[in-house]
Amino acid sequence: MSKLPKVAGLILCKRMEMNPANVDLSLIGLFHALSFSAWPALAPPFTVYTEVYDARAEGIMRLAIVCLETEEEVYWHTKWFASSDRRLTYRMEWRVTQCRFPAPGRYLLSLRLDRKELSRRYLEVTAKERRP
């Protein structure tokens, strides 16, 4: 029997670092918004981190970033996901590269498994104020 996973949020950061020697996981440069001075804006690479648990399912997991004003999908990435043990927790890093924001505004980050939404969060993308 299939059971969709639960997701412990979508956390935005500059990068994720794993130290295998002492099994430390660090999220570097947490952020909640982005700001640019020119448009369209190519975002520097960043990471969307999440933990997925309580799952007995498999399929294509998809992270998408959508401009809410135009409903245009500006970025997407897919991964195969499979879990047969609901006791396991999966740490997932989604490395976002080549994401181009067409304009300032509010963007939706959505994580889905086989087109069923698991989690979402919003990202404010603003214009940097120009100094005189």
N, C-alpha and C positions, 0 to 999 in steps of 0.2 A: 504494500500500500504506500502511495506517495504522500509525502508531507512537505509542504513548502518550508524553507528555512526561515528562521527569525533573524533579524539583522540588528546589531547594536550600533545604529547610526552610521552616518557618512561623515568622516572627519577629513577636513582639508588641511594639508600641510605642504611645505616646500619639498620635503623628502622623508623617506622612512629609512632608518638604519638598523641593521641587525648585526649584533656581535655574537657570532657563534661560540666563541670561547666561554662566555658566561651566560649565554642565551638571553641577552638584553635586547629589547626592542625599543627604539626611540623614534618618536615623531618630531621632526625638526621644523620649526617655523610655522606653527599653527596659524591659520587665518580664517576670517569669516567674510571677507570682501576683497575685491581687487580694484585697482585704480590705474588708469592709463591716460596718457596725454594726447594720443593720436588714434584715429579710427579708420578702418577696422584695426583692432588690436590683437596682435599675436601674443598670447599669454606665455610667460616662461614655463617650462615644464613644472608640473606639480603633481602631488599624489592625493588620491582619494583613498582613505583607509577605512576598512570596516571589518567587523567580526560577524561571522555567520554561524549559527548554531541551531540545534534542535531540528535537524533536517534529515529527511529520507527522500531524496529526490535526485534527479539528474536532468541536465539540459543545458541550454545556452543561457549564460548569465550576461546581461548587457547593461553597461553604464552609458547613459546618454545625458547630454547637456542641451537644454532647449531654451531659446529666447522666449520669454512669456508674452512679450508684446506682439511678436510676429508668428509664434509657434514654430519657428524654424529651428531644426536640429543643427547645432553648430559643431557638435562633437559626439562621437560614439566609439565604444570599444567593447568587444565580446570576449568571453572566456568560457570554456567548458567547465561545468561544475557537476560533481557527483559525490553523494554521500549516502551510505547505507547504515550509518551508525548515528543515531540521534544524540548520543552522549558527546560527540566530538564538536570542538569549536575550531573554525577555520579562520585564520587571519589572512585577509586579502588586501593586496596592494594593487591599486589601479593607477598606473603611471600615465598621466595625461600629457600628451605632447601634441604639438601642432593644432592647438585649440585657438580658433580665431573668433573673437567677439566682434560682431558687426557694429555695435553701438552700446552706449551706456544703458543700463536697465537691470531688471531682475531676471535671473536665469534659474531654471529648475534642473537639479541633478536627480536623475531617477535611476534606480537599480531594479532590474527585472530579471525574472527567471522564466523562460519560455512565455514571454509577453505578460506575465503576471507581476504586478508591482510589489516589490519587497520593502523598499524604503525610498524616501525622497527628502530633499532639503533644498533650500534656496540659497543663491549666491548673488549678492549685490555687486554689480560692476559699475564703477563710477568714473567720471571724468576728473582728472587732476585739475585743481584750481591753478590758473596761470597767475604768476606774480608780476606786478607791474614793473 
